[in-house]
């Protein structure tokens, strides 16, 4: 498995109040953000059976590698919400990626843009892709580091 690392540690030190979810059962931090369409978004794990928060970027080869299985997993698990948080530096990069994977725009996938990496800092993300599977009580079920074959979920 290849993991593309991009160091976010400088953001963690800026946010001493951050809850860094590492073990199953820990409560994950809430966050606010903007969708790639500019709409406000407030995180709530109570909106669905399970939530997958995934940090990615268009220039990350392992992120692109796992995208087809992520899309299929979202279709199979329509009661889940998938929050795909892009760490790209421009909206154009995200939109170009979506031209390759237009199926990322489905009802249970929310596309956020975290250009300043504030959300990534709150989650202690040190490389991408990095994902967090969360139950409807806001507790971490599992943390994934690197590309995942989402066909198993």
CORBEL-V315214 format. One record per residue. N is the residue number from 0. NEAR is the number of other ideal C-beta (glycine too) atoms within 8 Angstrom. D_FIRST is the distance of its C-alpha to the first C-alpha in Angstrom with 1 decimal. Layout:
n->N near->NEAR d_first->D_FIRST
n->N near->NEAR d_first->D_FIRST
This chain:
n->0 near->5 d_first->0.0
n->1 near->7 d_first->3.8
n->2 near->10 d_first->6.5
n->3 near->11 d_first->9.9
n->4 near->7 d_first->12.5
n->5 near->9 d_first->16.0
n->6 near->7 d_first->18.5
n->7 near->13 d_first->20.7
n->8 near->7 d_first->22.4
n->9 near->7 d_first->25.7
n->10 near->11 d_first->26.0
n->11 near->11 d_first->25.7
n->12 near->7 d_first->28.6
n->13 near->6 d_first->30.6
n->14 near->10 d_first->30.3
n->15 near->4 d_first->31.4
n->16 near->4 d_first->32.1
n->17 near->11 d_first->28.5
n->18 near->9 d_first->27.2
n->19 near->7 d_first->23.6
n->20 near->13 d_first->22.3
n->21 near->7 d_first->20.1
n->22 near->6 d_first->21.4
n->23 near->7 d_first->22.4
n->24 near->5 d_first->26.0
n->25 near->10 d_first->26.2
n->26 near->8 d_first->27.8
n->27 near->14 d_first->25.7
n->28 near->9 d_first->27.6
n->29 near->8 d_first->29.4
n->30 near->8 d_first->29.4
n->31 near->7 d_first->31.3
n->32 near->12 d_first->30.1
n->33 near->9 d_first->31.0
n->34 near->12 d_first->29.6
n->35 near->11 d_first->29.0
n->36 near->5 d_first->32.5
n->37 near->5 d_first->34.0
n->38 near->6 d_first->34.8
n->39 near->7 d_first->34.7
n->40 near->10 d_first->32.2
n->41 near->6 d_first->32.6
n->42 near->10 d_first->29.8
n->43 near->6 d_first->30.9
n->44 near->12 d_first->28.8
n->45 near->7 d_first->32.1
n->46 near->6 d_first->32.1
n->47 near->11 d_first->29.9
n->48 near->6 d_first->28.8
n->49 near->13 d_first->25.3
n->50 near->14 d_first->23.7
n->51 near->12 d_first->20.2
n->52 near->12 d_first->20.0
n->53 near->13 d_first->17.0
n->54 near->14 d_first->16.9
n->55 near->12 d_first->15.9
n->56 near->11 d_first->17.5
n->57 near->12 d_first->18.4
n->58 near->5 d_first->17.3
n->59 near->12 d_first->13.6
n->60 near->7 d_first->11.7
n->61 near->14 d_first->8.7
n->62 near->14 d_first->11.9
n->63 near->11 d_first->13.6
n->64 near->7 d_first->10.9
n->65 near->13 d_first->11.3
n->66 near->10 d_first->15.0
n->67 near->7 d_first->16.5
n->68 near->11 d_first->15.3
n->69 near->12 d_first->16.5
n->70 near->13 d_first->19.8
n->71 near->10 d_first->20.3
n->72 near->12 d_first->19.6
n->73 near->13 d_first->22.2
n->74 near->8 d_first->24.6
n->75 near->6 d_first->24.4
n->76 near->11 d_first->24.7
n->77 near->8 d_first->27.6
n->78 near->7 d_first->28.8
n->79 near->12 d_first->25.7
n->80 near->11 d_first->25.5
n->81 near->13 d_first->22.4
n->82 near->12 d_first->22.8
n->83 near->12 d_first->20.6
n->84 near->14 d_first->21.3
n->85 near->15 d_first->20.9
n->86 near->12 d_first->21.0
n->87 near->13 d_first->22.3
n->88 near->4 d_first->25.5
n->89 near->7 d_first->27.5
n->90 near->8 d_first->28.3
n->91 near->6 d_first->28.4
n->92 near->13 d_first->24.7
n->93 near->14 d_first->24.0
n->94 near->9 d_first->26.7
n->95 near->9 d_first->25.5
n->96 near->13 d_first->22.0
n->97 near->11 d_first->24.0
n->98 near->7 d_first->25.9
n->99 near->7 d_first->22.8
n->100 near->11 d_first->21.9
n->101 near->7 d_first->25.4
n->102 near->6 d_first->24.6
n->103 near->12 d_first->23.0
n->104 near->7 d_first->26.7
n->105 near->9 d_first->27.5
n->106 near->4 d_first->29.7
n->107 near->12 d_first->27.2
n->108 near->13 d_first->24.8
n->109 near->10 d_first->26.1
n->110 near->13 d_first->25.0
n->111 near->14 d_first->25.7
n->112 near->13 d_first->25.7
n->113 near->13 d_first->25.1
n->114 near->8 d_first->26.1
n->115 near->4 d_first->27.4
n->116 near->11 d_first->24.3
n->117 near->10 d_first->26.8
n->118 near->12 d_first->24.9
n->119 near->13 d_first->21.6
n->120 near->14 d_first->23.8
n->121 near->11 d_first->25.3
n->122 near->15 d_first->22.0
n->123 near->11 d_first->20.8
n->124 near->11 d_first->17.8
n->125 near->8 d_first->16.4
n->126 near->12 d_first->13.5
n->127 near->14 d_first->12.5
n->128 near->16 d_first->11.5
n->129 near->14 d_first->12.9
n->130 near->11 d_first->14.9
n->131 near->14 d_first->17.8
n->132 near->12 d_first->19.3
n->133 near->13 d_first->23.1
n->134 near->9 d_first->26.1
n->135 near->9 d_first->29.4
n->136 near->6 d_first->30.8
n->137 near->10 d_first->28.3
n->138 near->11 d_first->26.5
n->139 near->15 d_first->22.8
n->140 near->8 d_first->21.4
n->141 near->7 d_first->17.8
n->142 near->10 d_first->15.6
n->143 near->10 d_first->11.9
n->144 near->6 d_first->9.8
n->145 near->11 d_first->7.1
n->146 near->11 d_first->7.0
n->147 near->10 d_first->8.8
n->148 near->7 d_first->10.6
n->149 near->10 d_first->14.0
n->150 near->7 d_first->15.8
n->151 near->5 d_first->15.8
n->152 near->6 d_first->18.0
